[in-house]
Amino acid sequence: MEQASPRVLDRKHAVPKIIGDPNDFLIISGLAGTGKDVGHLSQEAGIQFLMTGAMGAACMTGFGLALAQPERRVLVVTGDAELLMGVGALATIGAEQPSNLAIVCVDNGHNGETGYQPSHTNKGVDLEMIARGAGIQITRTVSTEDQLDDASRAIREGNGPAFIWARVNTDPPPVYKRNLDAVECKLLFRRRLLGQ
Amino acid sequence: MSEPAVDWPNQLYDCLRAHEVTIFGHVPDAGHKVLINRAYADPAAQSIGLTIESEGIGLLAGAHLGGQRAVLAMQSSGVGNCINLLSLIQIAQFPFVALVSMRGDFGEQNAWQYPMGQATEATLQAMNVRCYWVHQPDDVVPTVTAAVNAAYAANQATAVLLSQKLIGAKPF
């Protein structure tokens, strides 16, 4: 297998650059690092629901939201291991083609939260190829600075589900203390989105 | 399976639509055939095939965040696939309605179905999902109504267990 390019991007720079204004999206994050990425960027002042568990549920939660809110753009930001734990979701999303859903997989090649054990993507697993094989046609692999702006555009295009494989180095996510009260987060999300 | 005297599969679908359910996540099972096909044929509904039942947990949570009602239709074997992700439902008090067609239950002839079938109710209850059994065709609509109300009016997690007394046991 062809060796993937080295991981040079720092997630603290790359993730905000790809997402841009978080208020452009309804955002679902996976647990651990991506919750901190999104929380730090949005300060939870937008419309976001950040997981702190339920590993493997982020993409489908975003998909359910995309079905319920077809006029809004929905963004899932999740890690490589979280995504792989529910990888069938890519096939479900590929089969249904929600045009308002984008997924950014922040892949540092490790299970960071549990002690930086090397993950599957560190051993040759290509998530962009998996996403394309699942039927998602707008895909990008992002490994270098000059690819960030294009990825930021791709998640806003809206003519099909989009998948960004953002390969980053092992620098830690930003320090951010999330609201861990999931009921409050759910209610805030609905109040801000639905006025309920 | 012969046609039931009471057309509970169609009544079940009508009941869910009357309660404004618009998204139907499912892993196909013979017991849910009518529900799945009617959702596919219904222009006001979205029928979403899943690769594994656990996908339905996020689907329902996301639909609720977006202001729509969804249900998850699956066979009892699929309940086991959902266990940890039911954390999401419990921790955020998401409304949750699962329609579970039972296997490994009354009259089952496939031995492989018994382990999960017999563990279905205990598994759901361990994850704080309230279980409502249905054995008789006349009880389908009142039971589904109770589950939907518990979920959407009281933020409860519910499962309607459609027993093999209701749906029959296929010969092996």
Interface residues (C-beta under 8 A of the other chain):
Chain A: L26 I28 F49 M51 G53 A54 M55 G56 A57 A58 C59 M60 T61 G62 F63 G64 L65 A66 L67 A68 Q69 G86 G88 A89 A91 T92 A95 E96 A182 V183 C185 K186 F189 R190 L193 L194 Q196
Chain B: I23 Q46 I48 G49 L50 T51 I52 S54 E55 G56 I57 G58 L59 L60 A61 G62 A63 H64 L65 G66 G67 Q68 A70 N84 L85 S87 L88 I91 A92 Q93 F94
